[in-house]
Amino acid sequence: MRIVFMGTPAFSVPALDALVDAGHEIACVYCQPPRPAGRGKRARAAPVQARAEALGLPVRHPQTLRDAKEQTAFAALDADVAVVVAYGLILPQPVLDAPKHGCLNIHASLLPRWRGAAPIQRAIMAGDRKTGVSIMRMEAGLDTGPVLLSEAVEIGAQDTTGALHERLSALGARLIVETLSRLDSLTPQPQPEDGVRYAAKIDKAETRVDWRRPAIEVDRLIRGLSPVPGAWCRIGDERVKLLRSRVVAGKGAPGAVLGGLVVACGSGAVDLLVLQRPGRRPMAAEDFLRGIALPDRLA
């Protein structure tokens, strides 16, 4: 098939590679424009752009697709289908309608649960036992289109968003290739009205740990926000990211250090396994404890 690929972050790269490996023709790759990054704040190409250029594929990164000229240029690509995965721009109706078989989205949840921007994080933070990938035919609504193919994966008790991100990215790549190979025989299934949940973008106000919450919720927050943006707390005068944890037995005032890096919560306790001080690399608990005077209570 002749495909327009639309994606931006690292999550999208395996799908691009899989489509190329499957022998599809990539007419053009769309991604977000380069953004300032790093200490020097120099413009840095998105992972999809970097991979597309390495593959010798044409790349476009318009600021918007609402412009009539951009829509005309998109339609002129004469694509059989557009594959969209974490692109980051809203597709107006003329763009949705341009490819012969429409636009297919690789979405990292089992729709209709967790429509929206942060499905992986929200699934872990909510304590879901499973999630997955849905291949959806896009329409004007937010992740409301019919589903052509989906597959579930278990969420382990120690899974972080980073770990789940890698598994779902690989799964999405495999499923989109399968979807395209079976496109004529697949029947799009409308999403049920029951079970709709929205995965709102993570707000900064959510990222600080509230030790008054039950340990199970604190642990889900830490794992769900790892590695970025990272849940955090105050340890002395420092704002420290908490990147891995586990629920353990323990009792004490919320935030009290019970020994090592076991911290009391509103009920139960969490054992902090991986932490990151400002300007430092992530460290295992034992290494972290060698370089800091730990107070009796974390804030």
N, C-alpha and C positions, 0 to 999 in steps of 0.2 A: 504494500500500500504506500501511497504518497502521504506523508504525515507532516504536520506542523507540531513541533514539540514545544510545550510551554511550561517552564519550571524555573526555579531560582536556587533553592538551597541544596545542601549536600544530600538531603533526603531524596531529591529528584534524580540524581545522577545515575543510580543503578537502572532506573527505568529507561533513560536515554541509551545507556550502553546495551541493554537487553533488546531494544528495538533495532539498533544498528546491527547487533549480532544476529538477529532473526532475519536480516536481509531487507528490512523496510527502507524505503527512500525517505530521508529526512529533508524535506523541502526547505525548512528554516527552523531555527531555534529562537524562541522568545524568552527573555528573562528580564529581571529587574536591572536597572542601570547600575554601574559600579558605584559603590558607596565608600565614604571615608572610613578607614579602619586602622587599627593598630595605634601605637604611640605617636607616630608621625601624621596620623589622620590622612594618609594618602588614599586616593581612590583605588579600590580593590574590586576586581571583577568577581561576580557571584560564582559559586562552584559550578553551576550549570554552564555559564559562559566559558569558564576556563576549560571545562571538559569538551564542550562543543568546538572550541577553537583548536584544541589538541586533535580532535577528530577531523578537522578541516571542514566543519559545517558552517553555513552562513548564520550569523547571529543578529538579531534586532533587539533593542531594549527601549521601546518608546515609554515616555512618562505616563501616557494614557492611551486607551484604545477607543475613547469616545470621539476622537477626531475623525471626520469623514475621510480624510486622506489616508489615515492609518487603516481604517476599515476597508477602503478600496485596495490598498496594498496587500492586506491580509487575504482578501477574496481572490486577488490576482495570483496567489500561490496555487490555486486550483487543487487544494488538498482533498484527499479522500476522507480524512479524519484528522481532528486535532486531539492530541493527548495532553492533558493538563494535570500537573501535580505540584501543589504548593507554589503556584506561579506568583500570586500576590496582587494581581489586579483583577477588578471586576470585568467580566466579558459582557459587553452590550449585545443586544439581540442580533444585530447584523453579523457580529463575529460568531456567535453561536450557530447561526444559520448558514454560514459560508461553506464549511466542508460538506461533502456529499453525505457523509454518515454522522455529521454533527461533531460535538466535542465530548470526549470521554474523560472523566476525572478519576484519578486514583486517590481515594480518600482513606485516611488511616483510622477508620472505625467501622463498626458494624451498623450502618445506617438503618433506622433513623436516630440511633443513639449517637450523641456527640457530633452533631453538625457544627461547623464553625471552625475557628482558628486554632484551637489547642486541644485536639481530640486525644492525643497520647497522654499529655499531662493530666487532663481532666479524668481520664479513665483510671489512672493510678491514684489520683487524689480522692476519687470517689470510692475506692476500694473494689472496683470491678474485678471479677475473676477471669474475664476474658475480654478480648477486643479482636481486631482483625483489620482487613482491608476490603473495601467495597469499590467496584468499578461501576461508576454511575454515568448515565447520559445526562449532560448538564442542561439545565433550563434556567429561567430568570431567577428563581428563588434560591436562597442560600442552602446549598446541598440538599435540595428537595427532589431532584430528578430520579427517575426509575433506575433500579440497580440491575446490571447485567450479570455480574458475577461477584461472589464474595467468599471469603475464607476466614475462619476464626483461629486465634492463637490464645493460649493460656497466658495469664499474667502471673508470674511467680512472686512469691512472698518477698524476694529480695530485688525484684526488677526495678530499675530506674528508668526514667524517660530515655536516657541515652541508650541503654541496652535494648529497650523495646523499639526505639527508633530504628536501630540497625536491622532488627528482624522484620519489621513491617516494611521498611524500604525494600529489602530483598523480596519479600512476598509480593509487594505491589508490582515490582518489575516482572516477576514471573506471571502474575495474573493478567497484566495488560497484554503480554504476548499471547497468552492463551485466549483472551477475549477477542483479540483481532483475528486469530486463526479460526475462531468459531462464530464470528460476528453475524453471519447470515442465518445461523441456527439458534442463536440465543434470543430469548424473549424477555425484554425489559420488564422487571417487576416493580409496579408502583410501591413506594414506601408506605407502610401502614401509618395511620394517624396516631396510634398508641405508641408510647415509648420514646417520643421525641425529646431529646435533651440537647442543649446548646453549650458548646465548648467555648465559652468566652475567652478572649485573649487574656493572658495572665497580667494582672495588675500589680504594680509595685507594692501596693498596700497588703497584698496577700502573702508576700514572700518572707516577712518576719515571723519567726516561730513564736507562738503563744504557748508557753509551757503550762498554761492552765487547761489546755485541751487534753483529751485522753491520749495516751501514748500511741495508740493505733492511728489516730489522726495526725499526730506530729510526724510519725514515721512515713505515712503516705505523702504528707507535704514535702518532706525532705527528698524522698525518692522521686516524687512527681516533678520536682523542680530541678532535678540533677541531670545534666551538669549546668544548664543555664535556664533561667537566670540565677538559680541557686537560692535555696532557703538560707536564712541567716539569723544569727543572734549576736548579742554583745558578750564578749568575754573580756572583762576588764574594760579598757578603752578601745578595744578593737572590734570591728565588725567582721565576723568570721562566717564564711560560707560552710554549710553543712551538706555534704554530698552523698554520704551513705550512712545508713543506720539500721537498727533492728529493734524490735520490741522485746523487752526483758522484764523479769519480775523486779519490783522495787517500789518503795513507798517513801514519800517525803513531801516537803513543801515544793510547789511547782518551781522548777529551775534549780533546785538543790542538787549539787554534785554528790552522788552517793558512793563514789569510788571510781578511780580511773576516769572514764568519760561516760559513765552511766548517769543520766540526768532524770530526776523525778518529773513527772507530768501530773496533770489533774487527776489521772488514775493511771497506775502503772508507771513504767519508765522506758526510756530509749537508751540504747548503747550507741554512741556516735563512733562510726568506724572510719570515715574519711572526712577531713576538714581542710579548709583553705584559708590561710591568713592573707591579708591584703598584700598584693604584689608578690606572693609566693605561689609555688606549685601546690596542687593537692597533696596532702600527707595522710598516711595511716595514723590512727590514734596514738600508737606508741611513739612515733616520731614527733607528732604534734606536741605531746606532753613533755618532751625533752627540752623544748625551746620556749616554754611559756609558764608563767606562774599562774596556776589555775585558781580562781576565786572559789569560795564556798558555794556560790550561786551564780547561774547564768541569767542574763537579762534578755 
